[in-house]
Amino acid sequence: MGAPGPAEPPSEDLARLAALHGVATSYRPSPDRTVTASATAVTLALAALGVDTGTPDAVRAALTAREDALRTRLLPPTVVGRGTTTPPALAALPEGTRLHIITEDGETRTHADGLPPGVHQVTATAPDGRTARSHLIVAPPRLPAPPGRTHGLLVQLYSLLSHRSWGMGDLGDLRALADWAGRTLDAGFIQVNPLHAAVPGAPTDPSPYRPSSRRFPDPVHLRVEDIPEYAHVEDHDRLRTLLDRAAQLREAVLHKDALIDRDAVWDTKREALELVRRVPLGPGRRAAYRDFLAAQGRALEDHATWYALAEQHGPDMQRWPAALRDPRSPGTDRARRELMDRVDFHTWLAWLTDEQLTTAQRTARDAGMPVGIVHDLAVGVHPGGADAWAQQDHFATGMSAGAPPDAFNARGQDWGLPPWRPDRLAASGYAPFRDLLRALFRYAGALRIDHVMGLFRLWWVPEGHPPTEGTYVHYDADAMLAVLVLEASRAGATVIGEDLGTVEPGVREELRSRGVLGTSVLWFERDWEGDGHPLPPDRWRADCLATATTHDLPPTASRLTGDHVDLRDRLGLLTRPLTEERAEADADVAEWLGLLARLGLLHDTADGDDPSSEEARIQALHRYLVRTPARMIGVWLPDGIGDRRPQNLPGTWDQYPNWRLPIADATGRPATLEDLTSSPRLRALIDAVRTDVGADTDAGADTDAAAADSGTDPGEPRP
């Protein structure tokens, strides 16, 4: 059977209608190639936005209605302003239009210049009698630069076990690491994986990037002993049994080669927390809890209600009784009242977790960190989880976010995460996004945004179709960035965008103009528009977090030895012969090591190892990062002791223990927090970074010579 022919392109009317709704009819995976989206993909995306395109007549009617609406409207649903100047949409109103503005503080104004930052309401009345009511978001022009140049650690919290952990790293371990790193290593930040609330039920999806809720954290990270009421638990025998079980979980991971078992950890903690909850709150604690409930309002009530219902009906709300699938239905109201004790249990857990997260950030700052804890915002949420249930009007039904085919994945990607509807976001003044950011910035010194390009556009994959049959849907990036800058500036927080891979032209420049840092990983920083050689350090961008690796990439020791290629070969993941893959990987490493040698960055280690040793090479790679102008230098904590195992191996599910490995040393022996803080190898690596951070980042003549030797030309890298 022959290969299927190309998909039918959209008609002219359908293409015009799609453009008016922000649905792309083509995209450019590279500057010299344009791919046309299928009419099916465009039609289904429009249907998810509530646009009827079932027949040609319906398309023409929808097109006429949309064009008329845009032609006659005074204002869009959300108006955006930067700084104190009049927002462009208001400045463009017909002469004589009257404005009535109510600021978020309740002040009334009749003019738009000099408005304070915030989310206001504006009513415009034109001379011809037309009126419009819109949300008015006023944000600072950009975020301030991070406080000086700094270095820090990157770690997956679950992998950071201490002698007090209950089988996985917790917020007590995070607090201890931040306290030690700030005081001993002069670290400026600790970046962790998303700590969002997971979908409950065994087996739990261990990935932190497919949560039930992004707005509320997961109580599995609680350090139970740090809850004040823990000391007053009366059932000592039961508590001792649970502590013994926790010790067994910890010992299994640290000494018996067991994987981190999140389900077992949560079962043990949940039972302990039920005991702690029997202890009455004191007057001050009770008042603090009530303040938290009042501040979080309906969002917290919905969140806790979903978890209470999940205990009764399972974790996929799409399989619940029909009356419970709507958070505002009479059936849900009745169930909420019947389950009030369980609802209160889950609101209490959210409060406790918020408290310990806040304490971790305060500890980091008290230890001298200028940034503190960098939290990670996942791209989306599980389609049957708490956020998708509570905010279902804002999600595109029948759609999943993903990625189009590219050079690394010819089939594209379907992430199984329902995307937000841009029209519903705009109509609400971006309330879900504002509330999400405000919640995270309660305890974050900085926020990393995974796939930050999603603020501009997302690849929508229709349900039941392969990722190749998707299309891009655009968001109002000006509004999304205004909300981000507004909430981050209110919190005094830094924002880091994960912008690796193929990025739409202009996106990095726009992010930079708003003060959002990018992410630069050493192995990807090459002169992609020139000869492809490693990019000399003085040609790296300054506004970024620079690292040698990430959670989705091989640890540096594995990269240097080629172990990552052998691992993928054992798992059957290679698409070319092993000899070809090894040759390419070896050549990549050799080219980088050659540049390090020319720059004079390969030194003997403190233990006297020669510059060709693995430890010396890892140190040299990090000295190279310091030679760049990057504002933040991140050290992957497992690199500090030579760990070779990646925390996540993209493209695998049960073939590899993703998200379930403890940090280990070069021999594969799990290392505790206590081992890490006493490791000479980790200390030496941090010293290699710390020695030069804050010094002149101009690589000088050595860099110029290396650039000349490699033949590189000025230009932005495009990994």
Secondary structure as GFF3:
##gff-version 3
##sequence-region A 1 719
A	DSSP	alpha_helix	12	20	.	.	.	ID=ss1
A	DSSP	beta_strand	26	30	.	.	.	ID=ss2
A	DSSP	beta_strand	33	36	.	.	.	ID=ss3
A	DSSP	alpha_helix	39	48	.	.	.	ID=ss4
A	DSSP	alpha_helix	56	72	.	.	.	ID=ss5
A	DSSP	beta_strand	78	82	.	.	.	ID=ss6
A	DSSP	alpha_helix	88	91	.	.	.	ID=ss7
A	DSSP	beta_strand	98	102	.	.	.	ID=ss8
A	DSSP	beta_strand	108	109	.	.	.	ID=ss9
A	DSSP	beta_strand	118	125	.	.	.	ID=ss10
A	DSSP	beta_strand	131	139	.	.	.	ID=ss11
A	DSSP	beta_strand	150	155	.	.	.	ID=ss12
A	DSSP	three_ten_helix	157	159	.	.	.	ID=ss13
A	DSSP	alpha_helix	171	184	.	.	.	ID=ss14
A	DSSP	beta_strand	189	192	.	.	.	ID=ss15
A	DSSP	beta_strand	196	197	.	.	.	ID=ss16
A	DSSP	beta_strand	213	217	.	.	.	ID=ss17
A	DSSP	three_ten_helix	219	221	.	.	.	ID=ss18
A	DSSP	three_ten_helix	224	226	.	.	.	ID=ss19
A	DSSP	three_ten_helix	228	232	.	.	.	ID=ss20
A	DSSP	alpha_helix	236	255	.	.	.	ID=ss21
A	DSSP	alpha_helix	262	277	.	.	.	ID=ss22
A	DSSP	alpha_helix	283	313	.	.	.	ID=ss23
A	DSSP	three_ten_helix	317	319	.	.	.	ID=ss24
A	DSSP	three_ten_helix	322	324	.	.	.	ID=ss25
A	DSSP	alpha_helix	330	338	.	.	.	ID=ss26
A	DSSP	alpha_helix	340	366	.	.	.	ID=ss27
A	DSSP	beta_strand	372	377	.	.	.	ID=ss28
A	DSSP	alpha_helix	386	390	.	.	.	ID=ss29
A	DSSP	three_ten_helix	392	394	.	.	.	ID=ss30
A	DSSP	beta_strand	399	403	.	.	.	ID=ss31
A	DSSP	beta_strand	413	417	.	.	.	ID=ss32
A	DSSP	alpha_helix	422	427	.	.	.	ID=ss33
A	DSSP	alpha_helix	431	440	.	.	.	ID=ss34
A	DSSP	beta_strand	446	449	.	.	.	ID=ss35
A	DSSP	three_ten_helix	452	455	.	.	.	ID=ss36
A	DSSP	beta_strand	457	462	.	.	.	ID=ss37
A	DSSP	three_ten_helix	467	469	.	.	.	ID=ss38
A	DSSP	beta_strand	471	474	.	.	.	ID=ss39
A	DSSP	alpha_helix	477	491	.	.	.	ID=ss40
A	DSSP	beta_strand	494	497	.	.	.	ID=ss41
A	DSSP	alpha_helix	507	513	.	.	.	ID=ss42
A	DSSP	beta_strand	518	521	.	.	.	ID=ss43
A	DSSP	three_ten_helix	522	524	.	.	.	ID=ss44
A	DSSP	three_ten_helix	537	539	.	.	.	ID=ss45
A	DSSP	beta_strand	544	547	.	.	.	ID=ss46
A	DSSP	alpha_helix	556	561	.	.	.	ID=ss47
A	DSSP	alpha_helix	563	570	.	.	.	ID=ss48
A	DSSP	alpha_helix	578	598	.	.	.	ID=ss49
A	DSSP	alpha_helix	614	627	.	.	.	ID=ss50
A	DSSP	beta_strand	632	636	.	.	.	ID=ss51
A	DSSP	three_ten_helix	637	641	.	.	.	ID=ss52
A	DSSP	alpha_helix	673	677	.	.	.	ID=ss53
A	DSSP	alpha_helix	680	690	.	.	.	ID=ss54
A	DSSP	alpha_helix	700	710	.	.	.	ID=ss55
###
